């Protein structure tokens, strides 16, 4: 029922708009593009623009090649860094001129956590000079005027995640709690091979393989995840692999900065309890676990992260200044800190919530 209702809302947004912007995470375009959504937009006769957000986290050459090969118009931006947003505005104005209506309405649609709301806020900014209610549209929704002709729906459409494997891959279900992790892990490996197979070699040193399962077995061998009898523990390997992906320690594109980071993976017990209690407020987490966390303070960098609902909670210690800890957490996870609390004296740590 929830899926049906969610798609009904997406359909409503498409019907209201003249231009639909599908917001995609540039680090995982196959995983965060939705072909069903794209078919719905094109069949409705509306204009479709693909916006690859978080483009500061992928190589420029790869982005240019992806854009060149795309059958649909693509714009790469980093809404958080305010990069490429001018190009996005120009593309929207161009499409609006081609449509030719006096009032051209733009809607942003995409999966959770791809940055839709951030892009809306960036587009609104100082350029939003007025609002107007939408007749017949969902109560409380408004249009934000961007230019004389261009108007923006102030609320994004959220594409529902249709199956459990996708939910896992997109970080919506903790890897450690998956009863049957092999299937989503193999699906993720297949997706990586289709998008950028070099990532497997760069991360795991695996150059030759005949199947996704062989890759998973080789990863288990390299991690020493072996059962009694000498066989690779495929389930534990799959959980580890999915956890690396969910927490951002493994992405399609590694950076020199990330390769040079040295830290100890820690805080599993605390993070599991945070996930069970569904805590996403740094102050509350410190109030509950502050004494345990202070025992981990020292010169050695320690890091751990867990997904809680639509957010990620990360803990890092081993810093002399809290701003350095914040930058470290964002580098390691490839995500953005939206709330954080610092703790400690000589050596400091942070509890951060990221999206």
N, C-alpha and C positions, 0 to 999 in steps of 0.2 A: 504493500500500500504506500509506504514511504517513497519507494522508487517511482511509482506511478505519479504520485503527487509532485515529486521533485521535477520530473520530466514535464508535467503539465505547466509548472511555473516557468521552466525554460522555454517551452513553446509560447507561453504568453509574452515573455520578454522579446522573443524573435518576432512575433506578430506586431508588437508595438514599435520596433526599431526599423530604421531604414538601412543602417550599417551595423553589422554585428562584429565585434572585436573578440576573437577567441584568444584568451590569454594563456600562454604556454610557458612552462619552465624550460629555459634554453638548455639546461643541463640534461634534461630527459624529454626531448620533444616527442618521441614515439609514445612514451608512457603518459604524457600530459596533453596530447592532442586527442580529440574524440571524433572519430569518423562519423558516428551517428549524428552528433551535433552539426558537423559540417554539411552532411547530406540534408538535414532539416533546413539549414539556412539557405543552401543553394536551391533546393526544391521550392522554397517559399519565394524565390526571386529577389531576395535581399542580398546586399553586398557583404562579402566576408573578407575580413582582414586578420591575418595571423600575427599576433604580437608576442615575440619571444622575450619574456622578462628575465632578469638576472643574467643578462648577456655579459656583464663584467666578469662572470665566472667561467666563461668559455673562450677558447682562442679565436681571435678575429678571423683568421684564415678559414677555420671551420665554419664560422657563421656566414661568411661570404659565399662559401661553396654550397651550404644548405640553402641559402636564399636563391642562388643561381639555379639550383635544381628544382625548386618548388614550383608547382603548377598554380599555386595561389599567391597573392601578394603577401610578403613577409616583412616585418619591421623588427629589428633587434633593439631592445632598450634595457636600461637598468633604472627602474623607477626609484629605487632607494637612493641611488647615486645621482639621480636627475640627468642621466646620460641617454641620449637618443629620443627624449621626449619631444624635442622640437621637430624631429623627423616624423614622429607619430602625428603631431598636430598638422604638419603639412600634408601628410598622406590622407588624413581625415578631411581636410579642406578640399583636396583634389577630388576625392570620392563624392563629397557633397556637391561640388560644382557639376560633376557628371550626372548626378541624380537630378539636379535642377529644381528641386522643390524649395519653397520659401522657408520651411522648417524641416531640417534633416535631423533625425533622432539617432543617436549612437548608444548601443548597449554593449557592456562588457560581460562575457560569459566564460567560464572555465572551471576546472577542478578546484577544490579547496587548497589553500596555501600556495597558489601560484602568483599572488600579488595583485589580484583584481582591485581590492579596495585601495591599495597604495597608488595604483595608476589613476583611479578615479580622483583621489585627493590631489595628485599632481596635476591632472588636467583641470580640475576645478580651480585651485590656487587663486591667484589674483585675476585670472581671466574670467572667472565666474561672475557675471554682472547682474544676475537676476535669476529668479526661479518661477516655475509655473506648475500647477497641478496637472496631472494627466487625466483627461476625461475618460471615464470608463475603465481606467487601469486600477490595479490593486490599491486599496485605500492607504493613504499616507505617502505614496510614492510621488516624486516630483521630477521635473526636468530642470537641469542646470544649464543656463545659457553660456556657451563658450564663445561664440561669435554671433554676428547678426543672423546667420543661417544655421549654425551648428548647435545642437542641444544634446545634452548628455543625461541618460537615465541615472539617477543618483544611487541606485542600488544594483549590484551585480547579480547575474544569474549564476547559480551554482550547479555544475554538472554532477549528478549523482554517480557514485562509484558502484558499478553494477554487479561485481562479483567479489568473493572473498580474497582471491589471489591478488586482484588489483588493489584491494584495501590494504593488504600486507605490503605490497611493493611501494605504495604511496605513503607508508608509514602510519596508517590508520589503526594498526593492530600490532602490539609489541611482538617482536620476533621470538623472545624467550617464552612466550605463552602459546605459541602455535603448536598444535598437536601433530599436524602433518605438514612440515615445512618444506619437504622436497619439491612438491609440485610448484609452489610459487617461486622457489629458488631457481628451478629450471626455466620457468617462464621469464624470470628476470635475466638470466644468462642469455637466453635466446634474444631478448630485446637488446641487450648490450652488444651482442654479436651483430645484430642488424644495424645498430646505430653507429657504434665505433668499437670494433673488435679489438683494436690496439689497447684499449683500457684493461683487458684481461691480461695481456702480456706485461704491461707496465706495472700493474698491481701485484700479480702473482708469478710472473716469469714463465707463464705457460705459453709456448709457441706452437706446439703441434697437438692436435686433438681431432677426434672424429665425431664427437657428440657433446651436447650440453652436460650429460651425466658424467662423461669422462673428465670434463673440466671440473665439475664438482668434486669428483674423487681425487683429482690431483691437488685441488685446494686443501682437501682434508689431509692428504699425505704431507703437504708442506706445513700444515698447522699441527700435525701430530695427533689428529683426532682419530685414533685407532681403537677399535673394540678388541675384546679378548679374542684371540685367534688370528689377529693381524689384519682384519678387514677394516676399511675406512668406515667410520660412523657417519653415514650419509645424513642422518637427521640432525646430528649435532653440527656437522659441517654446514648444512643448509641454514640452521639457525644463526650460526656465526656469520655466514655470508650475508644473510638478510639484515642482521644487526649492523654490520659494517655499512650497508647501503642506507638503512634507515637513519643512522646517526651522522651520515655524511663523511665518514672516514674513507669510504670508497665512492668515487664519482666517476663519470665518464672521462673527466679531464682532471688529471693531477696537475699540481703546480709545484714549482721548485720550493716555494715557501713551505708547502705542506709536506714535501719529502724530507725537509730538513728538521721538522719538528720532532723533538724527542720528549716522550712523556710515558708515564706508567698508567695503564688502564686500571681504574679503581672505582670505588663507591657503588659496586653492583648491589650490595645488600640495601643500602639507603635508597638507591634509585628504584629498586623493586618495590619498596614500601611506599615511596612517593607515587609510583604508578598505581598501586593498589588503592591508595587513599585519594587518587585523582587530584593531587595538589599542583596548582600552577601559579601560586603566589609566593615569590621568593622570601618575603618576611615570615610567612607561616612555616615554610620549610626550615628556615633558620631557627625559628622558635622550637620546632619539634626535634631537629637533628643537629642543632648548633654545637652541642658538646661533642658529639661523635665526629663532626667535621673538623673541629679545631684540633683534634688528635692527629689529623692528617696533614696539618700545616708543617712546612719545612722548605728547604731549598729545592727539593726534587719536584718537578711538575707532575701533577696527577690530574687525570681527566676521566669523566664518565658522563654518559647522556642516556636519556630514555624518552620515548614518545608518550605523551599523556594527552589523549584526545587529539585535537588539531595542532597541539603545540609540542615542543621539545623542551625538556628540562635538562640543563647541563650544570655540572659542578666542576670547578677547576681550582687547584691550589698550587702554591709554589711561586708566588709572584711578590715583588716588592711594591708594586703599584697596581691598583685595581683596573685602571684603563688598559694596562697591558694584558690583564686577564681577559677583559672583554674582547679585545682584538684577537687574542689567541683562540677563544671559543668560537668566534665567527669564522676564523680561518679554518679551524678543524672541521666544523660542521657545514660550512658553506651556507649557513642561515643567518638571519638577522636577529639581534637581541632586542626584545621589546620591553623587558623588565629585568632588573638585576639588583642584588644586594651584595655588598662587600662585607667580609668578616676577617678578623685576625689583627695582629699588631705588627711585629717585625716582618713576618711572612704572612701574606694575605691570600685569600681565596674568594671566589664568587659563586653565588647560585644565580643562574640566568635562565630566563624563559625566552625561547626563540620561536620564530615562525618562518 
